[in-house]
Each structure stands twice: as structure tokens, then as C-alpha cells.
């Protein structure tokens, strides 16, 4: 029997394994009646994907980085879109936009665009104006032809409106609502001593505190700073869950320190395992360097991940991050990371960072259980994909 559901091809340049936003989008579209095919790429080390309830296609490419990769990917993607039976296209980020826009215009199909970030302003492109201008040129040519556009924060939406006059629906990058059984709070508050003998230390005491970073191990994410601050926090340990351009460099750097046994790199972690890992943390970390508008306007998904798991966060004081944390009261703030990683100014920053960690642990340790539960329950009820996907699907049903 022929499937009469409208077919949408969703495009992204990664290998799909840990991209939870794209997976959530595809599942939302599938539940809404679309027949979804997700297109990405396969790397030599990419693990197999479990069945997802929608079709997946990963292309093997000759090039893995630089302009050659983006050119090859978009050419291959364009040919696929040109000769596929498809009713609509969905571009994730500017690096898939050229192929999707050209195919949509030639075939007169609807084009949806989801900007996960201010792509031309990512830290890796700072100081490379020619490359930035290429991506801005693609956005300037393609975005007027987009049927509906989405992005992850109001600040990013406002910047796109300023640059191109385009209106974007804000769909925050947040996790699915955890059931109560998944909350670590279900078995007692994390700062309560559940050991009847009284031998177990408080979760939020300085002793045995686990500081968790989850996300890409890239430039300006605070990994080096958190390794360097550990001598000032002798009873804390750092866990880094994620892959990225600087993973091997940071692993080597940590291994060279006398306190290397208090740093653990887990590499890429599957989403289910990451949720369990997050719930075991004492304090989540979201530390960013001010490397341009992309970081300054970002709302990292880990802010909501920590809130869903009942884990307070220590975060950089950037506008979108502050807005969410202040709204729900689920974390505290610290100044942006310094550009210089040596010298007296850097040592003073590490002292302030260590004090911010100690202050955060004391705050959550001393907070009444009822207030703690109230804050994180409210955040869990509102900072979840079940809430955000309604905005995505409603916008896709509206004519531009």
C-alpha cells in the first residue's frame, strides 16, 4: 500500500549519533503525520544507529573538514533532494542551507530552516572574515526563500531579524520531560543524607563533589579552566562527557597535572547514559568565553538538561542563560572565561571561580528541601520538549 503521508527530508552535517535536537524534531514531525527521512554523514568511527521510527541516511564523504567537506556534502545533498520524491525540506543550520534552498526553489517545495546557532559567528570562525562572509552571503541569498524559520533563543532571533529582516519562531533546545522515576529527587533530595548511619556525606558538601561538563569539547568551553581550578577545590572531581576538536588536547593536558586522577573524560556518551550520568552530578557547569555573538546569545541545551535532572548549574552570566536561570532559580553565575590562560590575572580568575563553586555548593546544601523541589519541579514542567515542539509544529502549519 502506498504511503500517502507527506514526505520531508531533514538535513544536518553531523553523524546523527548525539544530535538530540534533530532527533526530537524528526520524532515530532513523525508523530504529526510526516514521513521523515533524516540525512547526515557517516564518519569512520561512527557507531551504528538504533531504529528511530523514521528513515535515516548517512552519506560517506571523501572529505571530513574544511571547505572541501562543506562543498562535497552540499553537492551530494542537492543531488539527493533533486531526485527524491519529497514534499518539503528541512535545513538544520547554515551549512546545509545552500543545497536545501536551491533544491526547494527548483522543485517548488516548502523549505523550513532551524538555526541552532549564529553559524557565521561560531568561535572557530573568529578572525576569519572571508569565511564568515561566505556563510553570511549564503544566508542573505537563501533566507528570503525560507517558508518558516526557527532558532534556539530570542537573542539569536533578534539578530537574524536585524541582519536579514526575517522573523523566526523560538523553539528552545530542551530535553524531553523526565518522568518522576527518572529524577534523582524521587529517592530523596540530593542534598539530603539518606544513609541511616549518617556516614554518607551530604551531596552538596565540598567533599566528594562531582562537577560535570556535558557537551562539545571545543574552544571557549571552560575545560582548561576547570582542570586548572581543581587544586583550589581539593575534594572535587571533574567529569567531562563529550567529544570535540580539543578532546585529545585536553586529555593530554589533564594527564600532565599532578591531580590528573580527579579528571575523567568519558568521550561521546549516548543520550540515555548521559541522562543517568547527569543525575549523579553535584553541580553542572556551563562556562563560556566571550568569543562573539554566537556564544553570547546562546542558550546551551545543558542548562535545561541539568534542570530536568534536578542538578543546579554554575553558568556564565550571558543574557539568555541568565534569563532562564533567574526565571526558575536553578543555578548561579560566574563571569565569562578569560582569554589569557597564564599570569597573575588568570590566577586571580581561578581563585574567583573556586569561590563561586564553593558558594554554589553551600547555597544548595543549605536550601530547604521544599524550596529546592519547587524550583526544579517548575523548571521540569516548562523547560521540556513536549512544550517546545508545539511551537515548531504550529509554525509549520502556518503559511508565511
Secondary structure, DSSP 8 states (H G I E B T S, - for coil): ----S-EEEEE-SS-SSS-HHHHHHHHHHHHTT-EEEEEEEE-TT-------SSEEEEEE-S--SHHHHHHHHHHHHHHHHHTS--SEEEEESGGGHHHHHHHHHHHT-EEEEEESS-GGG-GGGTT-HHHHHHHHHHHHHHGGG-SEEEES-HHHHHHHHHHH----EE---------GGGSGGGGS-TTS---TTS-S--TTSSTTEEEEEES---TTSSHHHHHHHGGGSTTEEEEEE---TTHHHHHHHHHTSTTGGGEEEEES--HHHHHHHHHT-SEEEE--B--SHHHHT---HHHHHHHHTT--EEEE--HHHHHHHHHHT-EEEE--B-S--SHHHHHHHHHHHHHHHHHHHHHHHHS-HHHHHHHHHHHHHHSSHHHHHHHHHHHHTS--
